[in-house]
Structures are given as C-alpha cells and as structure tokens.
C-alpha cells in the first residue's frame, strides 16, 4: 500500500518531446518505485509542436494511491 505525490520537472523541445526530467522538491514520497514510474511516464508524454520557440519547462504532477 503506497501513496504519494510525485512532481516531475520537465523540459520540452519545440517538437513537443520531453528531453529532460528531474524530481521536483515538492514531491512528498521517498519511494523510489513511485518516483521512477512518474519520471518514466513524464518521458513518454507528448505535447503540441511549436514553431520558432526555444525549449519550454514546466512540471507534471502524478498522484499515486496504490491499494
């Protein structure tokens, strides 16, 4: 039984691909499996492409409640 919030910092290139991830300090779990799962999911995320824009950064928040 695990639960927690994992906040992942992301950098997205103009093509909409996530090119970098890291765990944000707002994460409230130390569970390595949850943290890795969130980072892996963030790396698979795709966003709309944008012409003429540099890399964009932001966060994705994942909530886990495993029973």
Number of C-alpha atoms within 10 A of each C-alpha: 5 11 14 17 18 26 23 26 18 23 18 22 18 16 15 16 18 20 13 15 20 16 17 15 11 11 16 12 16 11 12 9 10 20 20 14 13 23 22 13 12 23 18 10 13 12 12 10 13 12 8 7 10 11 15 12 13 10 15 17 15 18 13 14 9 9 6
